[in-house]
Amino acid sequence: MMQRQRGTSSSNPNWFAGKFGLEVEAQRYDLKQQRLSRYPHPTNLGDRRTQPYFQSDFTESMEELVTTPQPSTKAALSQLHTLQSLLQQSLRSDEIMWPLSMPPAVTDRDLELVKSSAKRRPWYADYLNYLLEKYGPLQQLIAGVHINYSPTAAIISAFQQQGSYADRQAAQTALLFSLAQQLVGYRWLITYLFGATPVSENANRQFPSEIIQQFPVRSLRSSSYGYANRSEVQISYASPTIFFRDLQAAVATQKLASVSEFYGPVRLKGGDSLTKLQATGPQYVEFRLFDDDPFSNNGISAEALNLVHLLIVDALVNRPVWTAADLQAAMQANESVALAHPETPLAPELYQQALQLEHRLSGLIARAPLVLRSSLAASQKFLVQTIAHPNQTRAGQLLPFLRGKSLTHYAQVRGCQIKTSYANQTADQAMPEIPTKFHGMYLQALQLGFPVMVTVDQHLKVTINGRQHYFTKPVNLTNWAEVN
């Protein structure tokens, strides 16, 4: 059980600030052939070596959308929606985006093509082939959603002062690690609410018979049988020192090729190597907890993002203490929740923990900035309703769509619905936060891979070759970049 508290601090709007980013993976699917798409990555989405927004993950068919850091979860979700719109427009007539984290059924020929797809990205081929050899293709085909968060300078300063940290870097590391502990500690709750991988279309290729017999479950992806390192890799979140020590040992003994191969639920980010990460300290935290949400056209819902935001603020304001025993118990709880039937209620002790959390979150919402209160309250309401009604969880909502132990028909129908929804939307719906006059220029910036955002005075800020440019009226960025 979690122990309360390390210390409290009066809440103020600064604690709700920060930068949020999203990464969403999904497979392109050939509806006509009923298989993973064999078309190449859409060329109109730019060069994957330099494109920050449109990437491919493990295979050619696995698209990854990456937002830039945004000042709110709403802004991050808005940019993700625009990226999804561009991706959907780029699909062939017989393609859809597979809306589930677990991949569609694959044939031997599909697996052969997956194994050879690294050739299309020679700059990345060695690492992809290493992963393929070590984990096999089916694990690497599992998609998911990552949420990134970085605190403001004011939050770091307040955290440093209240924690009596002599060094700002040490304070930032401790702050981000406390968020890692918080999300690891409540991973079971995320899995309960938003787990959406109850079955596998490749069960006999991917899972032992004793797990297949348990289908449907809540989240195969979030279990130890899902997107996880081998059992020999044990990285503790007990403290920053132990965390980095365990990572360093895993890399030194070649259990991991690098920190990039660590598939834990939360990662500290900020350097391209473990040495740099330790030397300069982490700059942001990456939460890797979420299955793709098939009930959201964007792959993740506002309720999920706002709940993560509240968990972050709870960690910053209420400062819960997570012991090594607490975290171990939370990991065991997550495994139990992930492999339970979707209609199984929470265990009594977990239900009580959820109620205690909800009570704290209610107090935080009352002190949140007015602009955030309604959306945060909606997420709190979802939490209250769903912890008492398992059928309202994402996995519970999927149960009526099962045909035997398959969601293939549902995924095909839902993928078509999502594609049609994007095709029928207006430009204002595709870019809800972008002034109308900048619609074309904003899309062009995304396709060219230029960091872009709308300023508070409704101008467009575009970063080209490291230089920031402010525009009060639209221009053709291709022509403009060539002469400036």
Secondary structure as the mmCIF struct_conf table of DSSP 4:
data_model
#
loop_
_struct_conf.conf_type_id
_struct_conf.id
_struct_conf.beg_label_comp_id
_struct_conf.beg_label_asym_id
_struct_conf.beg_label_seq_id
_struct_conf.end_label_comp_id
_struct_conf.end_label_asym_id
_struct_conf.end_label_seq_id
STRN STRN1 GLN A 3 GLN A 3
BEND BEND1 ARG A 6 ARG A 6
HELX_RH_3T_P HELX_RH_3T_P1 PRO A 13 PHE A 16
STRN STRN2 LYS A 19 ASP A 30
TURN_TY1_P TURN_TY1_P1 LEU A 31 GLN A 34
STRN STRN3 ARG A 35 LEU A 36
BEND BEND2 TYR A 39 TYR A 39
HELX_LH_PP_P HELX_LH_PP_P1 PRO A 40 PRO A 42
HELX_RH_3T_P HELX_RH_3T_P2 THR A 43 LEU A 45
TURN_TY1_P TURN_TY1_P2 ARG A 48 THR A 50
BEND BEND3 PRO A 52 TYR A 53
STRN STRN4 PHE A 54 SER A 56
BEND BEND4 PHE A 58 THR A 59
TURN_TY1_P TURN_TY1_P3 GLU A 60 SER A 61
STRN STRN5 MET A 62 VAL A 66
HELX_LH_PP_P HELX_LH_PP_P2 THR A 67 PRO A 69
STRN STRN6 GLN A 70 GLN A 70
BEND BEND5 PRO A 71 SER A 72
HELX_RH_AL_P HELX_RH_AL_P1 THR A 73 SER A 90
BEND BEND6 LEU A 91 LEU A 91
TURN_TY1_P TURN_TY1_P4 SER A 93 ASP A 94
STRN STRN7 GLU A 95 TRP A 98
BEND BEND7 LEU A 100 MET A 102
HELX_LH_PP_P HELX_LH_PP_P3 PRO A 103 ALA A 105
HELX_RH_AL_P HELX_RH_AL_P2 ASP A 108 SER A 116
HELX_RH_3T_P HELX_RH_3T_P3 SER A 117 ARG A 120
TURN_TY1_P TURN_TY1_P5 PRO A 122 TYR A 124
HELX_RH_AL_P HELX_RH_AL_P3 ALA A 125 TYR A 135
HELX_RH_AL_P HELX_RH_AL_P4 PRO A 137 GLN A 140
TURN_TY1_P TURN_TY1_P6 LEU A 141 LEU A 141
STRN STRN8 VAL A 145 SER A 150
HELX_RH_AL_P HELX_RH_AL_P5 ALA A 153 GLY A 163
TURN_TY1_P TURN_TY1_P7 SER A 164 SER A 164
BEND BEND8 ALA A 166 ASP A 167
HELX_RH_AL_P HELX_RH_AL_P6 ARG A 168 GLY A 185
TURN_TY1_P TURN_TY1_P8 TYR A 186 TYR A 186
HELX_RH_AL_P HELX_RH_AL_P7 ARG A 187 PHE A 194
STRN STRN9 THR A 197 THR A 197
TURN_TY1_P TURN_TY1_P9 GLU A 201 ASN A 202
HELX_RH_AL_P HELX_RH_AL_P8 ALA A 203 GLN A 206
BEND BEND9 PHE A 207 PHE A 207
HELX_RH_AL_P HELX_RH_AL_P9 SER A 209 ILE A 212
TURN_TY1_P TURN_TY1_P10 GLN A 213 GLN A 214
BEND BEND10 PRO A 216 PRO A 216
BEND BEND11 ARG A 218 ARG A 218
STRN STRN10 SER A 219 SER A 219
BEND BEND12 LEU A 220 LEU A 220
TURN_TY1_P TURN_TY1_P11 ARG A 221 SER A 222
BEND BEND13 SER A 223 SER A 223
TURN_TY1_P TURN_TY1_P12 SER A 224 TYR A 225
BEND BEND14 GLY A 226 TYR A 227
TURN_TY1_P TURN_TY1_P13 SER A 231 GLU A 232
BEND BEND15 ALA A 238 ALA A 238
HELX_RH_AL_P HELX_RH_AL_P10 PRO A 240 ALA A 252
TURN_TY1_P TURN_TY1_P14 THR A 253 GLN A 254
BEND BEND16 LYS A 255 SER A 258
HELX_RH_3T_P HELX_RH_3T_P4 VAL A 259 GLU A 261
BEND BEND17 PRO A 265 PRO A 265
STRN STRN11 VAL A 266 LYS A 269
BEND BEND18 GLY A 270 GLY A 270
BEND BEND19 ASP A 272 SER A 273
HELX_RH_AL_P HELX_RH_AL_P11 LEU A 274 THR A 280
STRN STRN12 TYR A 284 PHE A 290
TURN_TY1_P TURN_TY1_P15 PRO A 294 PHE A 295
BEND BEND20 SER A 296 SER A 296
TURN_TY1_P TURN_TY1_P16 ASN A 297 ASN A 298
BEND BEND21 GLY A 299 ILE A 300
HELX_RH_AL_P HELX_RH_AL_P12 ALA A 302 ASN A 318
STRN STRN13 VAL A 321 VAL A 321
HELX_RH_AL_P HELX_RH_AL_P13 ALA A 324 ALA A 338
TURN_TY1_P TURN_TY1_P17 LEU A 339 LEU A 339
BEND BEND22 ALA A 340 ALA A 340
TURN_TY1_P TURN_TY1_P18 PRO A 342 GLU A 343
HELX_LH_PP_P HELX_LH_PP_P4 THR A 344 ALA A 347
HELX_RH_AL_P HELX_RH_AL_P14 PRO A 348 ALA A 366
TURN_TY1_P TURN_TY1_P19 ARG A 367 ARG A 367
BEND BEND23 ALA A 368 ALA A 368
HELX_RH_AL_P HELX_RH_AL_P15 LEU A 370 ALA A 388
HELX_RH_3T_P HELX_RH_3T_P5 PRO A 390 GLN A 392
BEND BEND24 THR A 393 THR A 393
HELX_RH_AL_P HELX_RH_AL_P16 ARG A 394 LEU A 398
HELX_RH_3T_P HELX_RH_3T_P6 LEU A 399 PHE A 401
STRN STRN14 ARG A 403 ARG A 403
TURN_TY1_P TURN_TY1_P20 GLY A 404 LYS A 405
STRN STRN15 SER A 406 SER A 406
HELX_RH_AL_P HELX_RH_AL_P17 THR A 408 ASN A 424
HELX_RH_AL_P HELX_RH_AL_P18 ALA A 427 ALA A 430
BEND BEND25 MET A 431 MET A 431
TURN_TY1_P TURN_TY1_P21 PRO A 432 GLU A 433
BEND BEND26 ILE A 434 ILE A 434
HELX_RH_3T_P HELX_RH_3T_P7 THR A 436 PHE A 438
HELX_RH_AL_P HELX_RH_AL_P19 HIS A 439 LEU A 448
TURN_TY1_P TURN_TY1_P22 GLY A 449 GLY A 449
STRN STRN16 VAL A 452 VAL A 454
TURN_TY1_P TURN_TY1_P23 VAL A 456 ASP A 457
BEND BEND27 GLN A 458 GLN A 458
STRN STRN17 LEU A 460 ILE A 464
TURN_TY1_P TURN_TY1_P24 ASN A 465 GLY A 466
STRN STRN18 ARG A 467 PHE A 471
BEND BEND28 THR A 472 LYS A 473
HELX_RH_AL_P HELX_RH_AL_P20 LEU A 477 VAL A 483
#
